[in-house]
Amino acid sequence: MWNSLSHVGGRAYHRRMGPGAEPEVLREYRHLLRTASADWQETAHRHALWALGPGPRGRVLAEGRRLLLTGYRVDPDDVHTVARLLVLAERRRPRTILDGMPADLLAELAAAVVASPVGRMLRVGMDVWDGREPVRRPDPAPEPDHHQRWHEQRATPGLAGEVEAFLPGARRRFEHRRR
């Protein structure tokens, strides 16, 4: 008896059958994102975005804008820039695109990327890839803000025009004088 879940191209087939199993196309897409160089990833995404057509391409860009808070001056037909945004976002913060996009749009994008000529070429090593996600690097500490004491300064100098009003702790001295 033929099993429709066991062949490539049928309904979603899985490496392991069970709850929470990752569809094979998403596993192949993750493999491409984790193992290929950025320029090959961009090329695969460009091919996929052209293959998707204007409707899904616009939805991908809209979701990218929502997730990345950038790309508002990009047109959906500018596939080079859209592809670069997707790839750089996923390389900078792994799983940003994978976790943030709606499942149906992600599956459509992943299928198009994996089915592209470059995506088919980049499947090499898929059988030995362990599927682990890279360790997420902590966010860097914010740069020191040298204007952190702005709230202690007054808009105008002190009682008699002293410059001290702009120095730290000046508020306490002027409040003491008023009493």
Buried (B, 14 or more C-beta within 10 A) or exposed (E): EEEEEEEEEEEEBBEEEEEEEEBBBBBBBBBBBBBBEEEBBBBBBBBBBBBBEEEBBBBBBEBBBEBBEEBEEBEBEBBEBBBBBBBBBBBEBBEBBBEBBEEEBBBBBBBBBBBBEBBEEBBEEBEEBEEEEEEEEEEEEEEEEEEEEEEBEEEEEBEEEEEEBBBEEBBEEBEEEEE
